[in-house]
Amino acid sequence: MPKRAHSDGAATLPSKQSRSSTISSAGSNRVPARVTGDIVPVGTTDWITFARGNKFRVDKTDLLLDIMKHDSSDIILRPRRFGKTWFLTVAHDFFNVAETKAELAKRKRIFKKMNIHKVDPTFVDKHCGRYPVIYLSLKYMRSDELDKFRSDMARAISKAIDKWCHAISDTSKAELNDSRNRLKQMKSNMYNSVDDGVAILSELVDYLREYYNAQCIVLVDSFDAPIMEAYDRTRDRVKRYVRRLLSPLAEDNTRVRKFIMVGTSPVNLDTFGPGMNNCRRYLLHEHSDRSREDAPLYQTSFGFTKEEVEALLDKAAVKWGLTTEQGDHLRR
């Protein structure tokens, strides 16, 4: 994979010949700034907790710059276990509105210690905690039976809406009463009405846009999972439902500031209808020169580059007190 130049001027790893006979704690200075932390994380899914807990990680927060580089809708395709959900988690925790000044200040403190602040010192203050973010996950949906698929889809949509129950239940803004009532009615009918399930996300975008006076960001995890899991006899109907659900948001650049969905399969966007044709698709094999303005985005946002793997192994060797020979064997 192509290497991304570090704008903070981090040094590259030394050659094997330049190392001393024993890897000492002083050797940790060789590790690029992107690799931080000392504790190996196990089962951590909350990004803010992860970042504050000195977890062993590669700092890829500068991927947030790619998200805001243009206003188009993005479809990002990567293999399984490449960190797609993690990518959306970081984006959600950075952009999502903060309900209190204290929460916003805490979040900004965390991100100002990250690589994103080194790359662009103005980005955190400009974008952190400013947008209502709708997060929809289509993972683990059974689509071999249409009734089961509709039930799973309604549950996923309901989960996305429940995260905004505090805003929806706020009656202080009387001008939103009609929209609030429609949301509650649609949610109660979702399990029985396909149309209400499709329309409710657009209604939620409308409500949040007015409530926070800010455009929304929509993040969709594993958009292709129910399509790939469907049997031949149900696949077309499942695809039509997903298209009806997501297309209005993908083509909406007035209420939606950014629409991103991630998946694994190179789905033909023409089959999704005109809304998805407005999306930019980013594939793993699109190589680019990062210095070019028109270079494809997200090239090093997923998985690890060779440089990052070597840095992780170097830091592990320091932590475990390995000799040079043991460290070189680990790297091989």
N, C-alpha and C positions, 0 to 999 in steps of 0.2 A: 504494500500500500504506500502511497505517497507520503512523504514526511512533511509535517507542518513546521515552518520556522517559528521559533519561540521569540515573540516580540520583546520579552523581558531579558533577552540576551543570555539565557541559561547556557552553561557550557556543555559540550558534548561529552560522552563517556570516554575515558582514557583507553588507550590500547592495553592489551594484556601485558606487554613488555614494560609499560610505565608504572605498573603497580608494584607496591612493596611486597615482601614475601608473606606478610600477614595483613589481612583486611582489618584495619582498626576502625574505631569510631570516627577518627578524623577523615576516613575515606568517605563518610556520608556527604561531604561537601561536593563530591563528584556527581551526586544524584541531581538531575534537573529539578527545577522548582515545581514541575508538574507532578512529581511523585512525592507525596507527603504522608504523614501519619506513622504510627508504630503498632497499632493494634489490628490484627487480622480480623475483618468483619465476618460474622456468621449470621445469616438470616436477617440482615438489616434491610428494611425496605423504606423506612422514613428517611428522606434525604437530609433534612435539617438535623435530625438526631445523629445521623451518620457523620455529617460535616463537623458537628461540635464535639464528637467523641474521639477525635484523634485517630480515626480509622485509616488503615493502610489503603491508599488509593492513588489513582492517576487523576489529576485535576484537569477536567475537560470542560470547565464552565465557560470557556470562550466559545463553545458551540452556540451559546445564546446570541452571540453577534450574528451568526448565520441566520437565525430565526427572523431577526428584524432587518435583515439586509434588503428585503423587498417585501411587498404586500401580497404576493401571489399565494395561492393555496399549494401546499407541498405534500407530495406522497413520497415517503422514504421507504425503500425496500432493502432489507438486509436479512441474512440468514438467522436462524434461531440462535439464541444465546449470544447475540451481539450487542446487548444493552439497549434495545429499543424502548422497553418499558422504563428503564432507568433514565434514559434521555428525556422521556415525557415527564417523569417525576421531577427532575431538576427544573425543567421548563415551568411546570405547574407551581413549584415552590418559589420560584423566582418571580414570575409575573403575576400570580394571583393576588387579588386585593387583600390588603391587610385591614383588619377590622378596627384595630387600635393603633395609636401612634407608637406605643411601646412595642407592639408586635412588629411594626414596620422598621423601627430603629434596630431591633434585634436582628431581623432578617438582613438589613443592609450591612450591619457589622460583620455578619458571617460572610456575605458575598464580597465585601471589600478586602477580605483576607485571601480571596481566591484569584485564580489566573485571569478571570474576566476583568477585574479591576486593574490589573497590570497592563492588559492589552488596551483597554479603553477606560480611563479613569472617570469618565462622565456617564458611562452606561448604567451603572447601578442606580445612581440618583435619578436618572431620567426614566427608567423603565421598571425598577423593582417595586412590586406591590401595587401596580397601577391598573391592572386589567382584571375583570371577572373572567375566570378560566373555567370552562366546562370540560370535564374529563370523562370520556366515555370509553369503556373497555368492552370489546366484543370477544374477549378470550373465553375459552372453555364452554362455548355454546354448542349445544346439540342441535344439529339442523337436519338430521335424518328423518325427523317427523316434524311437520309444519306446526302443529299445535305446541309441541315442546319448544320449538324455535321461537315462536311468538311469545311464549311465556318467559323464556330466558331473556329475550330482547326487552320485554317490558320490565323485567327485573333490573337489567343493566341500566335502562333509561331512568327508572325510579331511583336507583342508587346515585346516578349523576345529579338528579334533581334534589335529592335529600340533602346534599352538601350545601344547598342554598336555602334550606328551610328557614334559617334565621332572617334572610332577606324577604322571602315570600310571606312570612307570617307578620312582617312589620307593617302595621296599618297606618303609620304616621304620614305616608304619602297617599292622600286620597285619590289623586289622579291616576294611581295605578290599581285601583280597586277592581276595575273590570278585568284587567289582565291577570290579576291575582286570582280572581274567581274562575277564570277560564283555565288557568294552570291547575287549580285544585280539581276542577271537574274533569279535565282531561286525564289527570293522574288516576282518578278513581275509575275511569272507563278504559284505561290502557289495556288491561288484560282481556277485555272483550272487544275492543275496537282497534283495528289496525290503523285506521285513519288518525285516531287520537294519539297513538304511539308515534306516528310519523310527524304529526303537527306540533307535538308538545315541545320538541327541542327548539323549533323556530319561535314558539311562544316564550320559552325561557330566555332565549337570546334577546327578544324584544323587552322583556321585563328587566333583565339585568342591565341592558343598555340604558334604559331610562332611570333605573334605580341608582346606579353608580355614575351616570353621566360619562360613560367610557365604553369604547368598543370592546367586544368580547374576544377572547382567544379560545378556539375549540381544538382540543387534542383528542384523537381517536386512536386507541391502541388495538392492534390486531384486527383491522377492518376486514381483512380477507379470511379470517378464521372460520366464520360460519359458512362462507361460500366454499372453501376447500373441504370442509367436513360434510357438506351436503351430498346426498346420493344424486345420481343422474336425474332421477324423476323429480327431485325437489330443487335442484341447483338453480334453475332459471328463476323460480319464484323467490327463492332466498336472495338472489342477486338483485332482483327488482325491488325487494323490500329495502335492502341496504342502500340501493341507489336513491330511492324515494326519501330515505331517512337523512342521508348525508349531502346529496347534491345541492339542496337549497342553501346549506351553510357554506359549501365549498365555493359557490359562485357569488356569495354575498360579501361585497367589500365595503358596505356602508355600516352595517351593524357589527361585522366580524373583522377585527384587525388582522388576525392570522388564523388560518385553518391548516392543521397538520395531522396527517394520519400515517401510521407506520404499519408495515406488514412484511410478509416473507415472499409472496408469490408475485411474479411479473404479470399482474392482471391487465388485460387489454382495456384501457380506459374508454375506448369507443363503445364498449358494451355497457358502460355505466350511464350513458346519456350525456347531454350537452353540458351539464353542470361540472362533471369531472374533467371535461376537455379543457377547462380553464386551469387545471392543476399542472404544476411542474413535477415531473417524476425524477427521483434521484436514485440511481442504481449503484451497486457496489463497484462495478467494473469501470465506472466513469473516472478515468484518471485526469488529473488537472495540475496545472501550475498555480499554486496559491497566490502568486504575485499578480496574476491576471485578474482584471476586474470582472470578466465574464466567466471565471472558472466555476465549475460545479461546486455547490456547497456540501457541507456535511461529510467531506471525505475522510476526516480523521475523528469524527465525533462518535463513531461506533467501533467496538472492538479495541485492540491495541496495535499500534504501529510497532515495527521492529525496534525502533529507538526506545519506545515505552516499555516493551517487554524486557529489554536489556537493563533499563533503569530499575525496573521492579526486582529483577533478579539480583542486581548489584546491592540494592537496599536490603533485600532478604539475606544476602550473604553477610552484610554488616551486622544485621540484627542477630543472626545466629552465630556470629564470631567464627566464620569459616576461614580457612587458609586460602591463599591464592589458588592452589591446585583444586581445592574443593569448590571454590567459587566458579572457576572455569569449567569444571565438570557440570555444575548446576546449569550454567549458561548453555552448554552444549545439549 
